Amino acid sequence: MHALRRWWHDTAGGLPGTFWYLWAGLLINRAGAFAMLFLSLYLTDARGATEALAGVVVGAYGAGGAVGVLFGGVLADRWGRRSTLLAAHLATAALMVALAFSRPLPLIAAFAALVGVAHSMPGPAFVAAIVDVVPADRRSRAFNLEFWALNLGMAVASLLAGLVAEASFTALFLVDAGATLTAAAVIGWKVPETLRRSAPPPPARQPTAVRPRRPGLLTVLSDRIFLVFVGLTFVLAVLTLQTSTIMPLAMRADGLGPSAYGVVVALGGALIVLGQLFVPRLIDRRRKAVVLAASTALLAVGFGVLAVADHLAVYLGAAVVWTIGSMLAAPPNAQINADLAPPDLRARYQSVFYLTFPAAAFVAPMLGGVSLQYLGDRHWLIVGGLGVLAAVGHLLAGPSRERHVDALRRAAEREPADRIPTG
């Protein structure tokens, strides 16, 4: 019993009530956000669209997501985290209802793009609010729980989506809207505004390393230390997306069908749901750069092994390796992103960070497909080599990143500490 209490304390102890309401809203939202998983099937089966046209509409959703990430980051810093979350959730629910009853394909495409905007807006606000309310020494466990909730919610969504879609595509959108409204209700009822508004210190008191040079997003885009970290995260995202973009093609070439691919994906999801809660005790006392280097190296090994994979057992073994890498990477990746952001630009930094994922979703299939076609199994050696380079990059960038974080922390300590409600 003592060991169980100790594990719970190390995994989830000491987190404020506001975090848990944010976590609950995130879990509910992700568990119910399954309509867009079936958008292409809905378009081809129910609306009579060609596969090419369905791809264009789904692409419009993705393009809207890139816009929504930046828009959500700016709003969360200017308007507030709570207001941005509520506006995005309410807009998403309304657009889902509109999609449920829309029939012309151009109208569906327009609504899909707007859903992409609304779906992506909460991301920076969620993370910025978590950073606002969770003390720095407990953020690693908070981000670990956030990653776990995202994957648990996605697993639930994948299960429910198939069942609801069998009954009605219209119900798919309406249930999604209902889950989104439920998440909005939790946030509106229990989550206070966490954005601290305080006047910046005089320019002479700001350390050169942390003094904003340009307003708004331009400050983020001129932060070289942060952009190096974003670039390394982009590589991590490209590696991770191999599982959903290129690996199915490689498995088909090896004579393995969709059911085999489903087993590999399900194994990864099960490992995350069962094992993610044990990650904090493994990494809390280790340098984040070292953890990220090790996790990226595991991804490199896992995908590199696919160069010699021709049986399902090899794919399953490789999936265990790269999934462990993903599990180890999630908490320090999110915490470094939070630590590098000045408090007054926190959500904007999150929005630029979040852009790595739609960018990787574009690059991974485009270049990966060409690479697999012309290089065959050697594609996986390139992927593995890219992961090794990123692991080395984390080790090289770690010291300057840590010094920059220390400078930001010292500057923040000199500012008046306004009380933020934590519930």
C-alpha positions as a Markdown table, in Angstrom:
| # | Residue | x | y | z |
|---|---|---|---|---|
| 1 | Met | 0.0 | 0.0 | 0.0 |
| 2 | His | 2.9 | 2.4 | 0.8 |
| 3 | Ala | 4.4 | 1.6 | -2.6 |
| 4 | Leu | 1.1 | 2.4 | -4.3 |
| 5 | Arg | 0.7 | 5.7 | -2.5 |
| 6 | Arg | 4.3 | 6.6 | -3.4 |
| 7 | Trp | 3.7 | 5.8 | -7.0 |
| 8 | Trp | 0.5 | 7.9 | -7.0 |
| 9 | His | 2.4 | 10.8 | -5.5 |
| 10 | Asp | 5.2 | 10.6 | -8.0 |
| 11 | Thr | 2.7 | 10.3 | -10.9 |
| 12 | Ala | -0.1 | 12.7 | -10.0 |
| 13 | Gly | 0.5 | 14.2 | -6.6 |
| 14 | Gly | 0.7 | 17.9 | -5.8 |
| 15 | Leu | -1.3 | 19.1 | -8.9 |
| 16 | Pro | -3.8 | 21.9 | -8.4 |
| 17 | Gly | -7.5 | 21.4 | -8.8 |
| 18 | Thr | -7.6 | 23.7 | -11.9 |
| 19 | Phe | -5.2 | 21.3 | -13.7 |
| 20 | Trp | -7.6 | 18.3 | -13.1 |
| 21 | Tyr | -10.5 | 20.2 | -14.5 |
| 22 | Leu | -8.4 | 21.2 | -17.6 |
| 23 | Trp | -7.4 | 17.5 | -17.8 |
| 24 | Ala | -11.0 | 16.3 | -17.6 |
| 25 | Gly | -12.1 | 18.8 | -20.3 |
| 26 | Leu | -9.2 | 17.6 | -22.5 |
| 27 | Leu | -10.1 | 13.9 | -22.0 |
| 28 | Ile | -13.8 | 14.5 | -22.7 |
| 29 | Asn | -13.0 | 16.5 | -25.8 |
| 30 | Arg | -10.6 | 14.0 | -27.2 |
| 31 | Ala | -12.8 | 11.0 | -26.4 |
| 32 | Gly | -15.7 | 12.6 | -28.3 |
| 33 | Ala | -13.6 | 14.2 | -31.1 |
| 34 | Phe | -14.1 | 11.3 | -33.6 |
| 35 | Ala | -16.2 | 12.7 | -36.4 |
| 36 | Met | -13.2 | 14.0 | -38.4 |
| 37 | Leu | -11.6 | 10.6 | -38.2 |
| 38 | Phe | -14.3 | 9.4 | -40.6 |
| 39 | Leu | -14.6 | 12.5 | -42.7 |
| 40 | Ser | -13.1 | 11.0 | -45.9 |
| 41 | Leu | -15.4 | 7.9 | -45.5 |
| 42 | Tyr | -18.4 | 10.1 | -44.9 |
| 43 | Leu | -17.7 | 12.2 | -48.0 |
| 44 | Thr | -17.2 | 9.2 | -50.3 |
| 45 | Asp | -20.0 | 6.9 | -48.9 |
| 46 | Ala | -22.7 | 9.4 | -47.8 |
| 47 | Arg | -22.1 | 12.4 | -50.0 |
| 48 | Gly | -20.8 | 10.7 | -53.2 |
| 49 | Ala | -17.5 | 12.5 | -53.4 |
| 50 | Thr | -14.6 | 11.1 | -55.3 |
| 51 | Glu | -11.5 | 10.1 | -53.4 |
| 52 | Ala | -9.6 | 13.0 | -54.9 |
| 53 | Leu | -12.3 | 15.5 | -53.8 |
| 54 | Ala | -12.4 | 13.9 | -50.4 |
| 55 | Gly | -8.7 | 14.4 | -50.1 |
| 56 | Val | -9.1 | 18.1 | -50.9 |
| 57 | Val | -11.8 | 18.5 | -48.2 |
| 58 | Val | -9.7 | 16.7 | -45.6 |
| 59 | Gly | -6.8 | 18.9 | -46.7 |
| 60 | Ala | -8.9 | 22.0 | -46.1 |
| 61 | Tyr | -9.4 | 20.7 | -42.5 |
| 62 | Gly | -5.7 | 20.4 | -42.1 |
| 63 | Ala | -5.0 | 23.8 | -43.5 |
| 64 | Gly | -7.6 | 25.3 | -41.1 |
| 65 | Gly | -5.7 | 23.5 | -38.3 |
| 66 | Ala | -2.5 | 25.4 | -39.1 |
| 67 | Val | -4.3 | 28.7 | -39.0 |
| 68 | Gly | -6.2 | 27.8 | -35.8 |
| 69 | Val | -3.0 | 27.0 | -33.9 |
| 70 | Leu | -1.5 | 30.5 | -34.5 |
| 71 | Phe | -4.9 | 32.2 | -34.0 |
| 72 | Gly | -5.5 | 30.3 | -30.8 |
| 73 | Gly | -2.0 | 31.2 | -29.4 |
| 74 | Val | -2.5 | 34.9 | -30.1 |
| 75 | Leu | -6.0 | 34.9 | -28.6 |
| 76 | Ala | -4.9 | 33.0 | -25.5 |
| 77 | Asp | -2.2 | 35.6 | -24.7 |
| 78 | Arg | -4.4 | 38.6 | -25.5 |
| 79 | Trp | -7.9 | 37.6 | -24.6 |
| 80 | Gly | -7.2 | 34.9 | -22.0 |
| 81 | Arg | -6.9 | 31.1 | -21.8 |
| 82 | Arg | -10.4 | 30.4 | -20.5 |
| 83 | Ser | -12.1 | 32.7 | -23.0 |
| 84 | Thr | -10.2 | 31.1 | -25.9 |
| 85 | Leu | -11.0 | 27.6 | -24.7 |
| 86 | Leu | -14.7 | 28.4 | -24.3 |
| 87 | Ala | -14.9 | 30.2 | -27.7 |
| 88 | Ala | -13.2 | 27.4 | -29.5 |
| 89 | His | -15.3 | 24.7 | -28.0 |
| 90 | Leu | -18.6 | 26.5 | -28.6 |
| 91 | Ala | -17.6 | 27.3 | -32.2 |
| 92 | Thr | -16.6 | 23.6 | -32.8 |
| 93 | Ala | -19.9 | 22.3 | -31.4 |
| 94 | Ala | -21.9 | 24.7 | -33.7 |
| 95 | Leu | -19.8 | 23.8 | -36.7 |
| 96 | Met | -20.2 | 20.1 | -36.0 |
| 97 | Val | -24.0 | 20.5 | -36.0 |
| 98 | Ala | -23.7 | 22.5 | -39.3 |
| 99 | Leu | -21.7 | 19.7 | -40.8 |
| 100 | Ala | -24.2 | 17.1 | -39.8 |
| 101 | Phe | -26.9 | 18.7 | -41.9 |
| 102 | Ser | -24.9 | 20.1 | -44.8 |
| 103 | Arg | -25.3 | 18.5 | -48.1 |
| 104 | Pro | -23.5 | 20.6 | -50.9 |
| 105 | Leu | -19.8 | 19.6 | -51.0 |
| 106 | Pro | -18.5 | 23.2 | -51.3 |
| 107 | Leu | -20.4 | 24.0 | -48.1 |
| 108 | Ile | -19.0 | 20.9 | -46.4 |
| 109 | Ala | -15.5 | 21.9 | -47.5 |
| 110 | Ala | -15.9 | 25.4 | -46.0 |
| 111 | Phe | -17.2 | 24.0 | -42.7 |
| 112 | Ala | -14.4 | 21.4 | -42.6 |
| 113 | Ala | -11.8 | 24.2 | -42.9 |
| 114 | Leu | -13.5 | 26.2 | -40.1 |
| 115 | Val | -13.7 | 23.1 | -37.9 |
| 116 | Gly | -9.9 | 22.7 | -38.5 |
| 117 | Val | -9.5 | 26.3 | -37.2 |
| 118 | Ala | -11.7 | 25.7 | -34.2 |
| 119 | His | -10.3 | 22.3 | -33.4 |
| 120 | Ser | -6.7 | 23.6 | -33.2 |
| 121 | Met | -7.4 | 26.8 | -31.3 |
| 122 | Pro | -7.6 | 25.2 | -27.8 |
| 123 | Gly | -4.1 | 23.5 | -28.0 |
| 124 | Pro | -1.9 | 26.5 | -27.1 |
| 125 | Ala | -4.5 | 27.7 | -24.5 |
| 126 | Phe | -4.7 | 24.3 | -22.8 |
| 127 | Val | -0.9 | 24.0 | -22.4 |
| 128 | Ala | -0.5 | 27.7 | -21.5 |
| 129 | Ala | -3.1 | 27.3 | -18.7 |
| 130 | Ile | -1.4 | 24.2 | -17.4 |
| 131 | Val | 1.9 | 26.1 | -17.2 |
| 132 | Asp | 0.1 | 29.0 | -15.5 |
| 133 | Val | -1.3 | 26.9 | -12.6 |
| 134 | Val | 1.2 | 24.1 | -12.2 |
| 135 | Pro | 4.5 | 24.8 | -10.3 |
| 136 | Ala | 7.6 | 24.3 | -12.4 |
| 137 | Asp | 8.8 | 21.3 | -10.4 |
| 138 | Arg | 5.5 | 19.4 | -11.1 |
| 139 | Arg | 5.0 | 20.3 | -14.7 |
| 140 | Ser | 6.7 | 17.1 | -16.0 |
| 141 | Arg | 4.1 | 14.9 | -14.3 |
| 142 | Ala | 1.3 | 17.3 | -15.5 |
| 143 | Phe | 2.4 | 17.0 | -19.1 |
| 144 | Asn | 2.8 | 13.2 | -18.7 |
| 145 | Leu | -0.8 | 13.0 | -17.6 |
| 146 | Glu | -1.9 | 15.3 | -20.5 |
| 147 | Phe | -0.2 | 13.0 | -23.0 |
| 148 | Trp | -1.8 | 10.0 | -21.3 |
| 149 | Ala | -5.2 | 11.7 | -21.5 |
| 150 | Leu | -4.8 | 12.5 | -25.2 |
| 151 | Asn | -3.9 | 8.9 | -26.0 |
| 152 | Leu | -6.6 | 7.4 | -23.8 |
| 153 | Gly | -9.2 | 9.7 | -25.4 |
| 154 | Met | -8.0 | 8.8 | -28.9 |
| 155 | Ala | -8.4 | 5.1 | -28.0 |
| 156 | Val | -11.9 | 5.7 | -26.8 |
| 157 | Ala | -12.7 | 7.8 | -29.8 |
| 158 | Ser | -11.5 | 5.2 | -32.2 |
| 159 | Leu | -13.7 | 2.6 | -30.6 |
| 160 | Leu | -16.8 | 4.7 | -30.4 |
| 161 | Ala | -16.5 | 6.2 | -33.8 |
| 162 | Gly | -16.8 | 2.9 | -35.6 |
| 163 | Leu | -19.9 | 2.0 | -33.6 |
| 164 | Val | -21.6 | 5.3 | -34.1 |
| 165 | Ala | -20.7 | 5.5 | -37.8 |
| 166 | Glu | -22.3 | 2.1 | -38.4 |
| 167 | Ala | -25.6 | 3.6 | -37.2 |
| 168 | Ser | -25.5 | 7.1 | -38.7 |
| 169 | Phe | -22.9 | 9.5 | -40.0 |
| 170 | Thr | -25.2 | 12.4 | -38.9 |
| 171 | Ala | -25.1 | 11.0 | -35.3 |
| 172 | Leu | -21.3 | 10.9 | -35.6 |
| 173 | Phe | -21.2 | 14.7 | -35.9 |
| 174 | Leu | -23.9 | 15.3 | -33.3 |
| 175 | Val | -22.3 | 13.1 | -30.6 |
| 176 | Asp | -19.0 | 14.9 | -31.3 |
| 177 | Ala | -20.8 | 18.2 | -30.8 |
| 178 | Gly | -22.3 | 17.0 | -27.5 |
| 179 | Ala | -18.9 | 15.9 | -26.2 |
| 180 | Thr | -17.4 | 19.2 | -27.1 |
| 181 | Leu | -20.2 | 21.1 | -25.3 |
| 182 | Thr | -19.7 | 18.9 | -22.2 |
| 183 | Ala | -16.0 | 19.8 | -22.2 |
| 184 | Ala | -16.9 | 23.5 | -22.5 |
| 185 | Ala | -19.3 | 23.1 | -19.6 |
| 186 | Val | -16.5 | 21.7 | -17.4 |
| 187 | Ile | -14.1 | 24.5 | -18.4 |
| 188 | Gly | -16.8 | 27.2 | -18.0 |
| 189 | Trp | -17.9 | 25.9 | -14.6 |
| 190 | Lys | -14.6 | 25.0 | -12.9 |
| 191 | Val | -11.6 | 26.6 | -14.7 |
| 192 | Pro | -10.9 | 30.3 | -13.8 |
| 193 | Glu | -8.9 | 32.6 | -16.0 |
| 194 | Thr | -5.2 | 31.8 | -15.4 |
| 195 | Leu | -3.6 | 34.5 | -17.5 |
| 196 | Arg | -1.6 | 36.8 | -15.3 |
| 197 | Arg | -1.6 | 40.4 | -16.6 |
| 198 | Ser | 1.3 | 42.4 | -15.2 |
| 199 | Ala | 3.3 | 45.4 | -16.5 |
| 200 | Pro | 6.7 | 44.4 | -17.9 |
| 201 | Pro | 9.7 | 45.4 | -15.9 |
| 202 | Pro | 11.7 | 48.4 | -17.2 |
| 203 | Pro | 13.9 | 47.5 | -20.2 |
| 204 | Ala | 17.1 | 48.2 | -18.2 |
| 205 | Arg | 16.2 | 45.4 | -15.7 |
| 206 | Gln | 15.6 | 42.8 | -18.4 |
| 207 | Pro | 18.6 | 40.4 | -19.1 |
| 208 | Thr | 19.8 | 40.6 | -22.7 |
| 209 | Ala | 19.1 | 36.9 | -23.2 |
| 210 | Val | 15.4 | 37.3 | -22.5 |
| 211 | Arg | 14.6 | 40.8 | -23.7 |
| 212 | Pro | 11.9 | 40.7 | -26.4 |
| 213 | Arg | 13.2 | 42.3 | -29.6 |
| 214 | Arg | 9.9 | 42.5 | -31.5 |
| 215 | Pro | 6.3 | 42.3 | -30.5 |
| 216 | Gly | 4.0 | 39.2 | -30.7 |
| 217 | Leu | 4.8 | 36.3 | -32.9 |
| 218 | Leu | 8.0 | 38.0 | -34.3 |
| 219 | Thr | 9.6 | 37.6 | -30.9 |
| 220 | Val | 8.9 | 33.9 | -31.0 |
| 221 | Leu | 10.3 | 33.6 | -34.6 |
| 222 | Ser | 13.5 | 35.4 | -33.7 |
| 223 | Asp | 14.2 | 33.2 | -30.6 |
| 224 | Arg | 17.0 | 31.0 | -32.1 |
| 225 | Ile | 17.3 | 28.7 | -29.0 |
| 226 | Phe | 13.5 | 28.0 | -29.2 |
| 227 | Leu | 13.5 | 27.5 | -33.0 |
| 228 | Val | 16.3 | 24.9 | -32.7 |
| 229 | Phe | 14.2 | 23.1 | -30.2 |
| 230 | Val | 11.2 | 23.3 | -32.5 |
| 231 | Gly | 13.3 | 22.0 | -35.4 |
| 232 | Leu | 14.3 | 18.9 | -33.3 |
| 233 | Thr | 10.7 | 18.4 | -32.3 |
| 234 | Phe | 9.8 | 18.5 | -36.0 |
| 235 | Val | 12.2 | 15.6 | -36.6 |
| 236 | Leu | 10.6 | 13.7 | -33.7 |
| 237 | Ala | 7.1 | 14.3 | -35.3 |
| 238 | Val | 8.3 | 13.2 | -38.7 |
| 239 | Leu | 9.6 | 10.0 | -37.2 |
| 240 | Thr | 6.5 | 9.4 | -35.2 |
| 241 | Leu | 4.2 | 9.9 | -38.2 |
| 242 | Gln | 5.9 | 7.1 | -40.1 |
| 243 | Thr | 3.5 | 4.8 | -38.3 |
| 244 | Ser | 0.4 | 6.3 | -39.9 |
| 245 | Thr | 1.8 | 7.4 | -43.3 |
| 246 | Ile | 4.6 | 5.1 | -44.6 |
| 247 | Met | 4.6 | 2.0 | -42.4 |
| 248 | Pro | 1.2 | 0.7 | -43.8 |
| 249 | Leu | 2.7 | 0.8 | -47.3 |
| 250 | Ala | 5.8 | -1.0 | -46.2 |
| 251 | Met | 3.7 | -3.7 | -44.4 |
| 252 | Arg | 1.6 | -4.1 | -47.6 |
| 253 | Ala | 4.8 | -4.6 | -49.6 |
| 254 | Asp | 5.8 | -7.3 | -47.1 |
| 255 | Gly | 2.5 | -9.1 | -47.7 |
| 256 | Leu | 0.9 | -8.0 | -44.4 |
| 257 | Gly | -2.7 | -6.8 | -44.6 |
| 258 | Pro | -4.7 | -4.1 | -42.8 |
| 259 | Ser | -5.4 | -6.4 | -39.8 |
| 260 | Ala | -1.7 | -6.8 | -39.2 |
| 261 | Tyr | -1.3 | -3.0 | -39.3 |
| 262 | Gly | -4.1 | -2.7 | -36.9 |
| 263 | Val | -2.4 | -5.0 | -34.4 |
| 264 | Val | 0.8 | -3.0 | -34.5 |
| 265 | Val | -1.1 | 0.3 | -33.9 |
| 266 | Ala | -3.2 | -1.2 | -31.2 |
| 267 | Leu | -0.1 | -2.5 | -29.4 |
| 268 | Gly | 1.4 | 1.0 | -29.4 |
| 269 | Gly | -1.8 | 2.5 | -28.0 |
| 270 | Ala | -2.1 | -0.1 | -25.3 |
| 271 | Leu | 1.5 | 0.4 | -24.2 |
| 272 | Ile | 0.9 | 4.1 | -23.8 |
| 273 | Val | -2.3 | 3.7 | -21.9 |
| 274 | Leu | -0.8 | 1.1 | -19.6 |
| 275 | Gly | 2.7 | 2.4 | -19.2 |
| 276 | Gln | 2.6 | 6.2 | -19.5 |
| 277 | Leu | 1.8 | 6.7 | -15.8 |
| 278 | Phe | 5.0 | 5.0 | -14.8 |
| 279 | Val | 7.2 | 7.4 | -16.9 |
| 280 | Pro | 7.7 | 10.2 | -14.3 |
| 281 | Arg | 9.6 | 8.1 | -11.8 |
| 282 | Leu | 12.0 | 7.1 | -14.6 |
| 283 | Ile | 12.8 | 10.6 | -15.9 |
| 284 | Asp | 12.1 | 13.1 | -13.1 |
| 285 | Arg | 15.7 | 13.3 | -11.8 |
| 286 | Arg | 17.4 | 13.2 | -15.2 |
| 287 | Arg | 18.4 | 16.0 | -17.5 |
| 288 | Lys | 15.7 | 16.7 | -20.1 |
| 289 | Ala | 18.2 | 16.9 | -22.9 |
| 290 | Val | 19.6 | 13.4 | -22.1 |
| 291 | Val | 16.0 | 12.0 | -21.8 |
| 292 | Leu | 15.1 | 13.5 | -25.2 |
| 293 | Ala | 18.3 | 12.2 | -26.8 |
| 294 | Ala | 17.6 | 8.7 | -25.4 |
| 295 | Ser | 14.0 | 8.7 | -26.5 |
| 296 | Thr | 14.8 | 10.0 | -30.0 |
| 297 | Ala | 17.5 | 7.3 | -30.3 |
| 298 | Leu | 14.9 | 4.7 | -29.4 |
| 299 | Leu | 12.7 | 6.0 | -32.2 |
| 300 | Ala | 15.7 | 5.8 | -34.5 |
| 301 | Val | 16.4 | 2.2 | -33.6 |
| 302 | Gly | 12.7 | 1.2 | -33.8 |
| 303 | Phe | 12.2 | 2.5 | -37.3 |
| 304 | Gly | 15.7 | 1.6 | -38.5 |
| 305 | Val | 14.9 | -2.1 | -37.7 |
| 306 | Leu | 12.1 | -2.0 | -40.2 |
| 307 | Ala | 14.8 | -2.1 | -42.9 |
| 308 | Val | 15.0 | -5.8 | -42.2 |
| 309 | Ala | 11.4 | -6.4 | -41.2 |
| 310 | Asp | 9.4 | -8.9 | -43.2 |
| 311 | His | 7.3 | -10.6 | -40.5 |
| 312 | Leu | 4.6 | -9.3 | -38.2 |
| 313 | Ala | 6.7 | -10.3 | -35.1 |
| 314 | Val | 9.5 | -7.9 | -36.2 |
| 315 | Tyr | 7.1 | -5.0 | -36.7 |
| 316 | Leu | 5.6 | -5.7 | -33.2 |
| 317 | Gly | 9.0 | -5.7 | -31.6 |
| 318 | Ala | 10.0 | -2.5 | -33.4 |
| 319 | Ala | 6.7 | -0.9 | -32.3 |
| 320 | Val | 7.6 | -1.6 | -28.6 |
| 321 | Val | 10.9 | 0.2 | -29.0 |
| 322 | Trp | 9.6 | 3.3 | -30.7 |
| 323 | Thr | 6.5 | 3.5 | -28.5 |
| 324 | Ile | 8.8 | 3.5 | -25.4 |
| 325 | Gly | 10.7 | 6.3 | -27.1 |
| 326 | Ser | 7.5 | 8.3 | -27.6 |
| 327 | Met | 6.4 | 7.8 | -24.0 |
| 328 | Leu | 9.7 | 9.0 | -22.6 |
| 329 | Ala | 9.8 | 12.1 | -25.0 |
| 330 | Ala | 6.4 | 13.5 | -24.2 |
| 331 | Pro | 6.8 | 15.0 | -20.7 |
| 332 | Pro | 10.3 | 16.7 | -21.2 |
| 333 | Asn | 9.3 | 17.9 | -24.7 |
| 334 | Ala | 6.3 | 19.7 | -23.4 |
| 335 | Gln | 8.1 | 21.0 | -20.3 |
| 336 | Ile | 11.0 | 22.4 | -22.3 |
| 337 | Asn | 8.6 | 24.1 | -24.6 |
| 338 | Ala | 6.8 | 25.7 | -21.6 |
| 339 | Asp | 10.1 | 26.7 | -19.9 |
| 340 | Leu | 11.4 | 28.5 | -23.0 |
| 341 | Ala | 8.4 | 30.8 | -23.2 |
| 342 | Pro | 8.3 | 34.1 | -21.4 |
| 343 | Pro | 5.1 | 34.4 | -19.4 |
| 344 | Asp | 3.6 | 37.2 | -21.5 |
| 345 | Leu | 4.1 | 35.2 | -24.7 |
| 346 | Arg | 3.4 | 31.7 | -23.4 |
| 347 | Ala | 0.5 | 30.8 | -25.7 |
| 348 | Arg | 2.2 | 32.3 | -28.8 |
| 349 | Tyr | 5.2 | 30.1 | -28.1 |
| 350 | Gln | 2.9 | 27.1 | -27.8 |
| 351 | Ser | 1.2 | 28.0 | -31.1 |
| 352 | Val | 4.5 | 28.0 | -33.0 |
| 353 | Phe | 5.5 | 24.7 | -31.3 |
| 354 | Tyr | 2.2 | 23.1 | -32.3 |
| 355 | Leu | 2.8 | 24.0 | -36.0 |
| 356 | Thr | 5.5 | 21.3 | -36.1 |
| 357 | Phe | 2.8 | 18.7 | -36.2 |
| 358 | Pro | 0.8 | 19.8 | -39.2 |
| 359 | Ala | 4.1 | 20.5 | -41.0 |
| 360 | Ala | 5.3 | 17.0 | -40.2 |
| 361 | Ala | 2.0 | 15.6 | -41.3 |
| 362 | Phe | 2.6 | 17.2 | -44.7 |
| 363 | Val | 6.3 | 16.4 | -45.1 |
| 364 | Ala | 6.3 | 12.8 | -43.7 |
| 365 | Pro | 3.9 | 11.3 | -46.4 |
| 366 | Met | 5.1 | 13.5 | -49.2 |
| 367 | Leu | 8.9 | 12.8 | -48.9 |
| 368 | Gly | 8.4 | 9.4 | -47.3 |
| 369 | Gly | 6.3 | 8.0 | -50.1 |
| 370 | Val | 9.0 | 9.0 | -52.7 |
| 371 | Ser | 11.7 | 7.6 | -50.5 |
| 372 | Leu | 10.0 | 4.3 | -50.1 |
| 373 | Gln | 9.2 | 4.0 | -53.8 |
| 374 | Tyr | 12.7 | 4.6 | -55.0 |
| 375 | Leu | 14.8 | 3.4 | -52.1 |
| 376 | Gly | 12.7 | 0.6 | -50.7 |
| 377 | Asp | 13.8 | -0.7 | -47.3 |
| 378 | Arg | 16.7 | 1.7 | -47.3 |
| 379 | His | 14.1 | 4.4 | -46.5 |
| 380 | Trp | 14.1 | 3.1 | -42.9 |
| 381 | Leu | 17.9 | 3.5 | -42.7 |
| 382 | Ile | 17.5 | 7.2 | -43.6 |
| 383 | Val | 14.7 | 7.6 | -41.0 |
| 384 | Gly | 16.9 | 5.9 | -38.4 |
| 385 | Gly | 19.9 | 8.1 | -39.3 |
| 386 | Leu | 17.7 | 11.2 | -39.1 |
| 387 | Gly | 16.7 | 10.1 | -35.6 |
| 388 | Val | 20.3 | 9.6 | -34.5 |
| 389 | Leu | 21.2 | 13.1 | -35.8 |
| 390 | Ala | 18.3 | 14.6 | -33.8 |
| 391 | Ala | 19.5 | 12.7 | -30.7 |
| 392 | Val | 22.9 | 14.2 | -31.0 |
| 393 | Gly | 21.3 | 17.6 | -31.6 |
| 394 | His | 19.5 | 17.4 | -28.3 |
| 395 | Leu | 22.8 | 16.7 | -26.5 |
| 396 | Leu | 24.5 | 19.6 | -28.2 |
| 397 | Ala | 21.7 | 22.1 | -27.7 |
| 398 | Gly | 20.9 | 21.1 | -24.1 |
| 399 | Pro | 23.4 | 23.2 | -22.2 |
| 400 | Ser | 22.6 | 26.5 | -24.0 |
| 401 | Arg | 18.9 | 25.7 | -23.6 |
| 402 | Glu | 19.3 | 25.1 | -19.9 |
| 403 | Arg | 21.1 | 28.4 | -19.5 |
| 404 | His | 18.4 | 30.3 | -21.4 |
| 405 | Val | 15.7 | 28.7 | -19.2 |
| 406 | Asp | 17.6 | 29.7 | -16.0 |
| 407 | Ala | 17.8 | 33.3 | -17.3 |
| 408 | Leu | 14.1 | 33.4 | -18.0 |
| 409 | Arg | 13.4 | 32.0 | -14.5 |
| 410 | Arg | 15.5 | 34.6 | -12.8 |
| 411 | Ala | 13.8 | 37.4 | -14.8 |
| 412 | Ala | 10.3 | 36.0 | -13.8 |
| 413 | Glu | 11.3 | 35.9 | -10.2 |
| 414 | Arg | 12.1 | 39.6 | -10.2 |
| 415 | Glu | 8.5 | 40.4 | -11.4 |
| 416 | Pro | 5.7 | 40.8 | -8.9 |
| 417 | Ala | 4.0 | 37.4 | -8.3 |
| 418 | Asp | 0.3 | 38.0 | -8.8 |
| 419 | Arg | -1.8 | 35.3 | -7.3 |
| 420 | Ile | -3.4 | 32.9 | -9.9 |
| 421 | Pro | -6.4 | 30.9 | -8.8 |
| 422 | Thr | -5.7 | 27.3 | -8.8 |
| 423 | Gly | -9.0 | 25.8 | -7.6 |
